[in-house]
Amino acid sequence: MEQYVMTPREKNLAAIGEIAYKYGYTVEDMLGHRRFKKMVAVRRECIGMLRAKGFSTTEIGRIMNRDHSSIVTSLQTLAAENG
């Protein structure tokens, strides 16, 4: 019996899903364009997690359906929040 191996994209979306689920959101919420304050904070946490995994801002942008400049801004905000 062959074992299913997740693609890198599927692994990233699963990790995003875990963070989203913790706060009552879905992967679709994180990849969507709604900008509720709480949702943006959770999305920023997902972006921080991807950055910690070593992804570039362009790669994170592709994963999160955003422009890399939006990712840069999110990472700057995350750094400011964490002092």
N, C-alpha and C positions, 0 to 999 in steps of 0.2 A: 504494500500500500504506500502510495506516494504522499509525502508530507507537504502541505502547502507552505510556501515561504512568502512572507509579506514583502512587497516592493518597498523601497525607501519612502516613496510618497505615502503608501498605506501606513507605514510605521509612524511617519510624522503626523498624519491625520488622526491616527489612533491616540497619539500623545496629546494632540490638541483636543481631541474628544474627551480624554480623561480630565483635563483641566476644565473644559467647558462644563462637563457633567457635575463636577464638584460644586459649581456655582449655579447650576440649574439651567445651563444653556446647551446648545447643540453645536456640532461642527459647522453646520450651515449658518448659525448665528455668528460664529467667529469669522467665517469667510465672507459673510454678507456685508452690506454697507450701512446697516442701521448704526446710529451713533448714540445710543443711550449711555449715560455716564458710567454705569456699572459694567455694561457690556464692553465698553472701550477699555476699562481697567483690566478685565479678564483677557481681552484680546492682547493687550500689552504684555500680560503675563505669558501668554502663548509665544509672543514674539521674543521675549526674553529667554524662554526655554529653548527656542530654536537657535538663538544667538549663542547660548551656552553650549549647544551641540556643535558649534563651529561653522554654522552657515553664514554666508555673506548676506549683506542687506538685499542684494538683487535676488538671491536664492530664496530668502525669507519672503520677499515681495511676491515672488512667483507662487510660493506655497500658500500665502495668505490672501492672494488676489488683490494685491496693492502695489503701488509704485514704490520703488526703493526709497524715495525721499520721505514717504510716509513712515517707512520702517525706521529710517534714521531719526526722525522726530520722535517716534515712540520710544526708541532706545535712549534718546537724550532725556525724555521725560522720566523714564524708568530709572535712569542713573540719578537724576535730581531727587526723585522720591526716596531713593535708597541712600541718599547722602553721600 
